[in-house]
C-alpha cells in the first residue's frame, strides 16, 4: 500500500497508519479462547514523519475492528489517552529527547506505564534492538513487535492478546490485594478477641465464638475473663444489638473498658453504670443498646456475685445434679436504655465443684426443630446441655457440641452472633 502524507495537526483518530489492510474475509472465524472480541482502539505513539503506517483501522479474522489513533510524542499521547483506548503501541525509537532522563532508553515506556496503568502496552522496535525490546517487556509491557515482521493480522492479534493479558494481570492483582486485605482483617479481628487472664486460678476456661456475619471473625457479642490481685475471678459476656462491623467495634470498646474498670476495683452497679456512660458516648445512635452479664467468683470458688443487664442468666451444673439457671429475677435493664438505671448484685452459692456457662442469646433464639418451629429458649438449652453433660462432655468439647446441636436443631446456620463461655472448678461438692 502506498504511504499517504500525514495530515497536519496530528492526533486525529483518522490519521493514517501504514500497516497493509488484510484481504477481505470470506467466512466467519471463531476468535481464539481468552482473546477479547469486538472493536478495540489502539493508540500508536511514534514520530516517523514519513507516516509508514497508512490505514486508520484493521479488521481481524473474526470481523472485529481495531481503530488506530496516532500521537507523535508523549504529550500528544497523554491528551489522546482516553477511556476508549484499549492498547498503546509505543515505538522504542521515539525521538531522543524523550530519553534524556538519566539516559534511560526506556524512559518513554516508563512514562506510558505511569500515565496508563490500566491499559495494555506493546512496544515496537527493529530486530537489531531485540534486547531492548525484551527489557521493555520485563519493565511492564505486555509484548514486543518487530518492525520487519509487522503486518495487519499480526498487529491485530497482538493487540487482542495484549488486552486480554492486561485484564488477566489486573484481575490477579485485585485478587492478591483482596487476599491481603482479608488476611490483615483476620489478624486484626483475632487480635481483638480477648486473652483470658487467669494465672494463679484453679478454674478452667473455655470459650466458643461464632459471628453471624459471613466471612467475619468478630461480631457484636463480646466476653472476657480476668483474675484480680485479691484472687477474685471476674467474667463477663455481652451483646450489642445488631451484628455488623460497627456493633463489633462497640463490643470491643465495651470489653476493653470492662477489663480496665475491673482492674481499677469497680464491681456490680458502679461498674455497669460506668459502662453505660461509655456506651452512650461511643454509640452512633440512641437506639443502640447492649445486654451484659457479669459474675465475680470469690477466691475460694464457692460463691459469686451476679449482675444482669437485660441479659440471659448463666447456667450452672454440679456433679450428680441437673443443669439449672442462676436466679435472674433481680436483673436490671440493658445498658443504654434508661439513663439512671440500677443493676443490683445478687450473691449466689456455687459449691465445691461446678461448671458455669455464660452465653449470648444467639444460642437460644434458634429454632427447636427446624424452620417454623418454636425457639429453643432457655429451657430447651438447659435440657440440651443436660444431655451433653450426660455424655461426659466438658470444656471446649462441650461448647463445640452445644453450638453444633443448636445449629442442627435450627435446621441450618444461625443468623445471630453466638458467644459461649465456660468456667469449671473441680473440688469437693
Protein Blocks (a to p, Z undefined) as FASTA:
>chain_A
ZZddddehihiaklccfbdcddddfbdcdddehiagdjdddddddfbfnomaacfbdcdf
kopacdddddfbfklmmmmmcfklmbdcddfkbcfklmmggoiaklmmmmmmmmmmmbcc
dddddfklmmmmmmmmmnopabdcdfklgcfklmmmmmmmmmmmmmmmmmmmmmmmmmmm
mmmmmmmmmmmpccddfehiabdcddddddfbghiabdfbdcdddddfkopacdddddde
djdfklmmmmmmmmmmmmmmmmnopahjllmmmmmmmmmmmpmbfkbccddddddddfkl
paccdddehiacdddddehiacddddfklpccdehkamkbccddddddebjbdcdddddf
klmmpcfebghiacfbjmlmmmmmmmmmmnopahjllmmmmmmmmmmmnopacfbdcddd
dddddddZZ
